[in-house]
Amino acid sequence: MQIDIIPSDTAGLELSAEFFPPKTEKAARSARAASEALRRFGLTFCSVTYGAGGSNQTGTLDTAIDLAEGAGSEPAAHLTAVGAARETVDAVAQGFWQAGIRRIVALRGDPQGNGGRYQAHPQGYANAAALTEGLRRLHEFDISVAAYPEKHPESPSVDADIDNLKAKFDAGADRAITQFFFDPEIYLRFRDRLAARGVWRSVVPGILPIRNLEQVQKFAAACEATIPETVLARFERCTSDADRRNVAIDQAHALCERLMRHGVRDFHFYTLNKADMTAAILDRLIGSADADRAMTAAAAMAARPAEA
């Protein structure tokens, strides 16, 4: 597989996006169009989820290659440990490698069935840290893992959750991508807690534009993410779809811009296979970053001593 990687001109930002495997030909064409719409942003990679309950690895592989070609980026495939023996998971990873995929998002996976707690397969990887370690033994994959700024719902404490993330880094993860959040202070406090524990690895904010508030509220309830009352109030005042779209873009842009003011330069967007909001947010972000760079350069020039 040979994909032409588009060079990035995004004001020093490193960007990536997540998609899911489409279920129909029409949906596949729509997802491809979305990836092509993001091509001009020079994404580092497009990741594709593994399918509900760890199913559909073939769809993940095919979609990852197709959308990466559309975006001019590297492909990244999600891989979960749930419900499978190590040999099975390893075989899927080998298939990814043979297809030219060098990036994997390694995840434990959600419990199978409706509800209940996760149970590892008797011959499977116990968790994402074990999966990461196993992938490291197979090939030199670039491995991303998950992080939870508000704590994973199954973790007994924030400290235990950080221990788990640290174990994934110790096993060989290159970076973590966070669950979505809507308050910049949640991420900044999380970053401070990681630093206090000696974790200095890359933790990339996961950004979810609120395209459909009711849907996002369900997502948030499932992972125990907080939607601030101020954000909810802004949506309540909307009287049209256009208003809601503008609020969603404004909210996500303000979130990213605040993080940029605190040194964040990597962002991962949960696109839900649509590009318009992500593109609008990135256009604003790149403009903000360009302005910051111009102001910094101007200040540096002003600080230089005048030539005699």
Buried (B, 14 or more C-beta within 10 A) or exposed (E): EEBEBBEBEBBEBBBBBBBBBBEEEEEBEBBBEBBBBBBBBBBBBBBBBBBEBBBBBEBBBBBBBBBBBBBBBBBBBBBBBBBBBBEBBBEBBEBBBEBBBBBBBBBBBBBBEEEEEBEBBEEBBEBBBBBBBBBBEBEEBBBBBBBBBBBBEBBEEBEEBBEBBBBBBEBBBBBBBBBBBBBBEBBBBBBEBBEEEEBEBBBBBBBBBBBEBEEBBEBBEEBEBEBBEEBEEBBEEBEEEEEBBBBBBBBBBBBBBBBBEEEBBBBBBBBBBBBBBBBBBBBBBBEBBBEBEEEEEEEEEEEEEEEE
